[in-house]
Amino acid sequence: MPLLVTSASGANGDGYGALLAFESDGRPLGVFSDDRRIVDPRGLAVEPAARLLFLNSADRVLALDASGEVVRDTGEIAGLNPGGGLFGPDGRYYAGLRTARTILALPPDLSGAGEEVLPVGVVPFPRGFGFDAQGRLFLASGIGPRGEGDDTIVAFPPSDRTHAARLVAHDPELSPLDLIVAPSGAILVSSEHPFGAPDALTTVREYDPESGRLVRVLSARGLAAFQRPRGLRFGPGGDLYCVAQDEVVAFDFTSGRCLGAVVRFPRLHGQALAFLP
């Protein structure tokens, strides 16, 4: 099962600006798709039924098949600037919008303009989101390139997506870069604090979804460089993976033990990762 990673480019990371593929043992397979519509790619998610890979490009959302061919395309969406992406409990594809600071929901066939499911500017700088089994939406609010932000996690119940309730308010070492909801319901966040600092504390932090209490902290403990952590995903065996600068790092989620870097690739500047079935 290949591991796919989006690599940022230009001012966003000086990486490859491409979707890269790796074997499960970390061996690079090259560019997964050379379609010219893939520009500075970000979020990735696999559509459960059709097994298509959805990818957030600079100005559009694309769906690719197992051979890397684009089979669906929203077309250009002015001002899109998407971040992370995932499929919600209603089957729609959700993309975080970094400039508008909200979340866009699109039908899986990528037709139509989609729906903004949160108020525009709902947090200072969105940094990842996820849904739990009850349909609650959790959104990480981090620090932007110019230092704006508030380093917290907010939650929206299914019945009201207009008002954010602060879930995490008292973790001075939190500076979120991505958020996912574990199968257990726990909230997991990749964090770099202070954001952008060369000696930043880099961790994956687990929070109780009801109280917002910090449950545990996962760190590389010298087994990987683990710099600039970004996208989080669970692998097919239940291990937790986090893409970072020059590597992808794995954790045994049950024990919290770091398994080291499963991918090492210079200038990776990874943003998101996915396993293609």
Residue pairs with C-beta under 8 A, 6 or more apart in sequence:
1 24
1 236
1 275
1 276
1 277
2 21
2 22
2 23
2 24
2 29
2 32
2 275
2 276
3 21
3 22
3 23
3 24
3 241
3 248
3 262
3 263
3 273
3 274
3 275
4 19
4 20
4 21
4 22
4 32
4 44
4 53
4 273
4 274
4 275
4 276
5 19
5 20
5 21
5 22
5 243
5 248
5 263
5 268
5 270
5 271
5 272
5 273
6 18
6 19
6 20
6 41
6 42
6 43
6 44
6 55
6 231
6 270
6 271
6 272
6 273
7 13
7 15
7 16
7 17
7 18
7 19
7 20
7 41
7 267
7 268
7 269
7 270
7 271
8 14
8 15
8 17
8 40
8 42
8 269
8 270
8 271
9 15
9 16
9 17
9 18
9 40
9 269
10 17
10 40
12 40
12 269
13 269
13 271
14 267
14 269
15 267
15 268
15 269
15 270
16 31
16 267
16 268
16 269
17 39
17 40
17 41
18 31
18 34
18 38
18 41
19 31
19 32
19 33
19 38
19 41
19 44
19 55
19 64
19 68
20 28
20 29
20 30
20 31
20 32
20 265
20 268
21 28
21 29
21 30
21 31
21 32
22 28
22 29
22 248
22 263
22 265
23 29
24 262
25 262
26 248
26 261
26 262
26 263
26 264
28 263
28 265
32 64
32 68
33 64
33 68
33 69
33 70
34 68
35 62
35 64
35 68
35 69
35 70
37 57
37 60
37 62
37 70
37 73
38 55
38 57
38 62
39 57
39 58
39 59
40 57
40 58
41 55
41 56
41 57
41 271
41 272
42 56
42 57
42 82
42 83
42 84
42 85
42 271
42 272
43 54
43 55
43 56
43 82
43 83
43 84
43 85
43 86
43 95
43 96
43 231
43 271
43 272
44 53
44 54
44 55
44 56
44 85
44 231
44 272
44 273
44 274
45 53
45 54
45 85
45 86
45 87
45 93
45 274
46 52
46 53
46 54
46 274
46 275
46 276
46 277
47 53
47 54
47 63
47 87
47 93
47 108
48 87
50 108
51 66
51 276
51 277
52 63
52 64
52 65
52 71
52 72
53 63
53 64
53 65
53 274
53 276
54 61
54 62
54 63
54 64
54 85
54 87
54 93
55 61
55 62
55 63
55 64
55 85
56 82
56 83
56 84
56 85
56 95
57 82
58 80
58 81
59 76
59 77
59 78
59 80
60 73
60 74
60 75
60 76
60 77
60 80
61 73
61 74
61 77
61 80
61 82
61 85
61 93
61 95
61 106
61 110
62 70
62 72
62 73
62 74
63 70
63 71
63 72
63 73
63 110
64 70
64 71
65 71
66 276
72 109
72 110
73 110
74 106
74 110
74 114
77 113
79 99
79 100
80 95
80 97
80 104
81 97
81 98
81 99
81 100
82 95
82 96
82 97
82 98
82 104
83 95
83 96
83 97
83 98
83 126
83 127
83 128
84 95
84 96
84 128
84 129
84 178
84 231
84 272
85 93
85 94
85 95
85 96
85 272
86 93
86 94
86 129
86 130
86 131
86 180
87 93
87 94
87 108
88 94
88 105
88 131
89 131
89 133
89 135
90 105
91 108
92 105
92 106
92 107
92 108
93 105
93 106
93 107
93 108
93 110
94 103
94 104
94 105
94 106
94 117
94 129
95 103
95 104
95 106
96 103
96 104
96 126
96 128
96 129
97 103
97 104
97 116
97 126
98 125
98 126
100 116
100 120
100 121
101 120
101 121
101 122
101 123
101 124
101 125
101 126
102 116
102 117
102 118
102 119
102 120
102 121
102 122
102 126
103 116
103 117
103 118
103 126
103 129
103 137
103 139
104 114
104 115
104 116
104 117
105 114
105 115
105 116
105 117
106 112
106 114
107 114
117 137
117 161
118 137
118 139
118 156
118 161
118 162
119 162
122 139
122 154
122 164
123 139
123 141
123 150
123 154
123 164
124 141
124 144
124 148
124 149
124 150
125 141
125 142
125 143
125 144
125 148
125 149
126 139
126 140
126 141
126 142
127 140
127 141
127 142
127 176
127 177
127 178
127 179
128 139
128 140
128 176
128 177
128 178
128 179
128 180
128 189
128 190
128 232
129 137
129 138
129 139
129 140
129 179
130 137
130 138
130 179
130 180
130 181
130 187
131 137
131 138
131 181
132 138
132 181
132 185
132 209
133 185
134 158
135 157
135 158
136 155
136 156
136 157
136 158
136 209
137 155
137 156
137 158
137 161
138 153
138 154
138 155
138 156
138 167
138 179
138 181
138 187
138 209
139 153
139 154
139 155
139 156
139 164
139 179
140 152
140 153
140 176
140 177
140 178
140 179
140 189
141 149
141 150
141 151
141 152
141 153
141 154
141 176
142 149
142 151
142 175
142 176
142 177
142 195
143 149
143 151
143 175
143 194
143 195
143 196
149 195
151 171
151 174
151 175
151 176
151 193
152 166
152 167
152 168
152 169
152 174
153 166
153 167
153 168
153 174
153 176
153 179
153 187
153 189
153 207
153 212
154 164
154 165
154 166
154 167
155 164
155 165
155 167
155 209
156 163
156 164
156 165
157 165
166 212
167 187
167 207
167 209
167 212
168 174
168 187
168 207
168 212
168 214
169 212
171 205
171 214
173 191
173 193
173 201
173 203
173 205
174 189
174 191
174 193
174 205
175 191
175 192
175 193
175 194
175 195
175 200
176 189
176 190
176 191
177 189
177 190
177 191
177 192
177 195
177 228
177 229
177 230
178 189
178 190
178 229
178 230
178 231
178 232
178 242
178 272
179 187
179 188
179 189
179 232
180 188
180 232
180 233
180 234
181 187
181 188
181 209
182 188
182 206
182 234
182 240
182 253
183 234
185 209
186 206
186 207
186 208
186 209
186 215
187 206
187 207
187 208
187 209
188 204
188 205
188 206
188 207
188 232
188 240
189 204
189 205
189 207
189 232
190 202
190 203
190 204
190 229
190 230
190 231
190 232
190 242
191 201
191 202
191 203
191 204
191 205
191 229
192 200
192 201
192 202
192 228
192 229
193 200
193 201
194 200
202 219
202 220
202 226
202 227
202 228
202 229
202 244
203 217
203 218
203 219
203 229
204 217
204 218
204 219
204 229
204 232
204 240
204 242
204 251
205 214
205 216
205 217
205 218
206 214
206 215
206 216
206 217
206 218
207 213
207 214
207 215
208 215
216 256
218 240
218 251
218 256
218 258
219 226
219 258
220 226
220 249
220 258
220 260
221 258
223 258
223 259
223 260
223 261
224 244
224 247
224 249
224 258
224 260
224 261
225 244
225 245
225 246
225 247
225 261
226 242
226 244
226 247
226 249
227 244
227 245
227 246
228 244
228 245
228 269
229 242
229 243
229 244
229 249
230 242
230 243
230 244
230 270
230 271
230 272
231 242
231 243
231 270
231 271
231 272
231 273
232 240
232 241
232 242
233 240
233 241
233 272
233 273
233 274
233 275
234 240
234 241
234 253
235 241
235 250
235 275
236 275
236 277
238 253
238 254
239 250
239 251
239 252
239 253
239 259
240 250
240 251
240 252
240 253
241 248
241 249
241 250
241 251
241 262
241 273
242 248
242 249
242 250
242 251
243 249
243 268
243 270
243 271
243 272
243 273
244 268
244 270
245 268
245 269
245 270
246 264
246 265
246 266
246 267
246 268
246 269
247 261
247 263
247 264
247 265
247 268
247 270
248 261
248 262
248 263
248 268
248 270
248 273
249 258
249 259
249 260
249 261
249 262
250 258
250 259
250 260
250 261
250 262
251 257
251 258
251 259
252 258
252 259
